[in-house]
Every structure is written in structure tokens, then in C-alpha cells.
Amino acid sequence: MPAMPRLLTGLALLGTAMTATAVLAPGIAFWATGSQQPEYLVIAGTGVAMIVLSSLFLTCASRVIGLGAAWLGLAVLSNGLLLAGKFVLVPLAYSRTTFVSGDPFQNVQSQAYFPLLAAGVVVLQAGVLALLYAWARGNVTRELGAERSALRRTDVVIGLITAGVVLGAAVLLFTSPSLIGYAIGTVAATSGAAVVVVLLATGAGAGALLEAARRSISVRDTAIVTSVFWMAVAMLLVYHVVWVIFMTVLVSLWPLKVVAPSGK
């Protein structure tokens, strides 16, 4: 069976399992405890479950693509950190924060808030990933020499996509009040832990792409590093869709603390 159908099947199973976890875990905890706010173990346990599920998928993906244990370790570390940030740090930060009604930076009462926020964040993260991929693919092209003809249609398309995503990420970063409020609120509520997690995850992701590039060079096949890039983008999309579902379920069970502009 070709690699791509197997990876897509694995991604579909991963998305299904993560969605079920995001929906069932908070609901079970709510009916079991009846608490007025989500307990730390509920959020942390959900995050751990997400990390385990993604690690299982990455184990299978590593065997399908043939990257070996070195890349798997880096990829699991990167994805583990990303999931810990999204499914542990962010929900904890939001449950501990008091928001002001109508605040354009944190309009958490809007039904579109979490979907729009997830869309902005995934574009930013995909932009960083695209830059890392362009760097890794450039290394592969230089090393293979004969593959200079790889500046063919595929590389032109990838270059345009990269430039577009990076430009879109920059525009979103400086024009979206919600993204700015999300970043400031999460960093403040986690005492800077979110920044550390993002930096470590970015470094681990760069290592994963570099390892994929080395593998591409050793077997003289640029498809390996390209497959890793697109798989990473697909996983980002899955993570953010599941995050929206998870946050929506949490907020429906344990509403966020929102006060009027007067403070009441």
C-alpha cells in the first residue's frame, strides 16, 4: 500500500480519537465531580491523552516514511510540546482569567471567537513551519546537485505558498486584536511558560525537518522532507480543529469568568 493513503488513514483515525477525547473527557469529569470549574487533572489528563494519541500516529508514520527513531524522537518532542501548550497551558490560563465583556482583544463570549482564533494561530504556526521547510529543502537541493532542476514547478508552487503563508501570518499578527490578546493573556496567565514551550517546540520542529532533510540527502529522494512538511501541516490542522471542539465543550460546561466593563 502506498505511503500517502496510509498516512491519510492514520490522520483520519488520529482526528477521530482526539475529537472523541476532547468531547468525552470533560463531560465525564463534569458529571462525576459536579465542580464549578474544570479541575487541573481534567485538563492535564486530556492533554496527556492527546500526546499519547499523536505519538502513536507518529510511530506509525515514522515506519511508513522510513525516517528512523532519531526523527521520531524529535517529532514526538515537538508535537508533545505543542499539544501540552494547546491542551494544558491555554485551557488553564483561560479558566484562571477574568475577562471584560466587549473587550476586542478577548471577546470570549462570541461564538466565532475560538474558531477565528484557531484559524489565526494555525496560519502563524504554518508560516513558521513553511520557513523551516524552505530552509531544509534548500539544504537538500544544494547537496544533491543534480536536483537543481528541482526548482521546477513543485518548488515554485511551494515557494509561492511559503511566501503567501508568511505574509498572511505577518498581517494576522499585527492586525488581529484577538491574536494579540490571546498571546498576552496566555503568557501572563502561565507566567511565561507558554513562551518557553513555543520556543522549545519550534526548535524541536526545526530538528525534525533537518533530520528529514538528511534522510532525503542520504537516499537522494526529496519526497521524504516534503512528505514530512505536508504531514506536519495536516497535523496542525487536526490539532486546531480538535482544540476548538475541546475549548467549546469546556466553556459550555464551565463558563469563563466575564465581567462588565465596570468590573461587576
N, C-alpha and C positions, 0 to 999 in steps of 0.2 A: 504493500500500500504506500503511495507517495507521501512525502513528509507533510505537505500542506494540508491535505484532508485530515490527517491525524492530529495536527496542531489545532485546526479549527474545531474538531470534535472535542479535543481536550479543553479548549477555551469555552465552548458551549457548556460542558459539564462543570467547569470551574464557576462560570457565571451562575448557573442554576444552584449549585451548592452554596455559593456565597450569598445569593439572594435569599435562599431558604433560611440560612443562619441569621441574616440581618432582620428577617421578619419574625422568626420564631423565638430567638433568644430573648429579646426584650419583652415580648408578650408573656413568655413562660415566667420570667423573673417578676414581672408586674403582678401576675395573678398569684404567684407563690408568696411574695413578700407584702404586697399591698403598700409599699413605701411611697412617700410623696415625691421622691426624686430618685433618679437612677443611681444605684449603688456602684461603687468602683469595680467590684467583682463582675458585675454585669457587662460593663463597658470593656474592661480588661480581658475578660473571658471571650467576648465576641472578637476582639482584636487578635487574640491568640489563635482562635479558630480560623480566622481569615488567613493568618500567616501560615498555618499548617496546611490549609487547602491550597494556597498558592505554591507552597513548597512541593507538595505532591505533584502539581501540574508541572512545575519546573524540572522536577526529577525526570518525568516522562519526556518533556521537551528536550532536555539535555541528551537523552538517549536517541531521540529521533533525529536531531540535528548533528549529533556526534561531537559535542564540544568538551566532554570530559568533566571531571569533578572540580577542576580549578575554576572554570567558568561558572559551574553550578553554585559553588560556594559564594562567589561574588554576586551572582544574580539573586540568590536567596537572601543574602545580606541586604542588598539594595531594596528588594521588594518587601522584605520584613520590616525595614526601617520606614519605608513609605506607608505600609499598612498600619504600623504602630502609630505613625503620626495622624493618619486619617481616621482610624477607627478607635484610637485610645486617647491621644492628646487632644484632638479637636472636640470630640464629644464631651470630654471632661471640662475643657475650657468653656464651652458653651453652657454646660449645666451649672457652672460656678459664676457666670457673669450675669449682671443685671443690665438689661438693655433699655434704651429710651424709645418710646413709641414714636414712629415717624422719623427716626434718625436715618438719613440717607446712606450712612456708612454701614449700618447694621439693621436693615429693615426686615427683621426676622419674622415678622407677622405676615409678610407677603407669601402667598403660596408659590410664587415663582422664585423666591429667594434662594433656596438650596439648589434647584436646577440651574439657574443662571450662574450662581457662584461656582458650581462644579464645572460648568462649561468654560468659565474663565480660567479656573485653575488648571484644567486639563490642557488648555491651549498653551498656558505658560510652561507647564511641565513638558509638553510635547515639543515646544520650542527649544528648551534646553536639550532634550534628547536628540532633536534634529541637528543641533550644533555639534554634539558629541559624535553623532553618526557621521556627519560630514568630515570631521577630523579623522575618525577611524577609517572611513572609506578612502580618504585621501592617502593615508599611510599604505593601504592595500594597493591602490593604483600605482603609487610610486615604486613600491617594492616589486611588483610583478612586471613592470616594464612593458612587456608585450601587451599588457592590458590597458595601455594608454588609450587604445581605441574604446575603452570603457566610457570615455567621455562621449558616449553615443547618446541615443535617445533616453535611455534609462537614467543616466547621470544628469542629463539636462532637466528631466522631469523632477528628479529628486532635489536638484539644486533649486529649482523654482519653488517646490513645495517647502523646502527648508527656509528660503528667504521669506516666503509668504507667512509661514507659521511664526518665524521670529519677529517679523514686522507686526503681525497681529498680536503677538504676546506683548510687545512693547506698547502698542496702543492700548490694549486692555489694562496693562499695569498702571498707566498714567491717567486713564480716563474713567476707570470704573471705581466709584466710591465704595461699592460693596467689597471689592477685592482688597482695597486698601484697608478698610475697616476690619475685614476678615484677618488680614495679616497682622495688623496692630493688636487686635483683640486676642488672637491666639497666642502670639508671642508674649504679650503681657500676662495673660492668664496662666501660661505654662512656665513663667519665669525664664523665658529664653530657651527652654528645652526644644521647642519647635524648630528654632534656627539650627541648633546642633543636629537634630535629626535630618533636616533638609540637606545640610552640608555633607553629612556622612552618606546619605542615600545618593547624592549626586556623585560623590567620589567613588562609591561602590559601583554605580551605574557606568561611570567612565571606565572603571576597571573591567567590567563585564564586556563592554564594547571593544576595548583594547584586546582582551583575550580572544574575542570572536574574530577580530582583525588578524591576530597572529595565526589563528587556526585557518582562516581564509588564505593567508600567505603560504602556510605550510602545505596545504593541499591544492593551492592555485585555483581557488574557487571563490569568487566574490559573492556568490549566493549565500554563503554562511553568514557573513556580517550583515547582509541585507535582510535575511530572514530574522535574525535576532532583533534588528531595529523594528521591523513591522510587527513582530510578536510583542515587543515591549510597548509599542503604541496601542495595540489591541488590548493588552492587559491594563494599560492606563484607563482606557475607555470603560472596561469592565469594572474596575475599581471605583470609578467615579459614579457610574450608574448605581452600583450597589451602595455607595456612600449616601447618595440622595435618598435611596429607599430606607437605609438604616436611620438617618437623621430624621426623616419624616415619621417613621414609626416611633422613635424616641420622643419626638416633640408631641406626637398625638397622645402618648401615654403620660409623659411628664412635661407639660408646657414650660417653655422657657420663661424666666422672670423678666417681665416687661413692665416698666412704669411710665406714667405720663411725663411729659416734659417738665412739669412742676415738681416731679420727684415722688408723686403719690401713686 
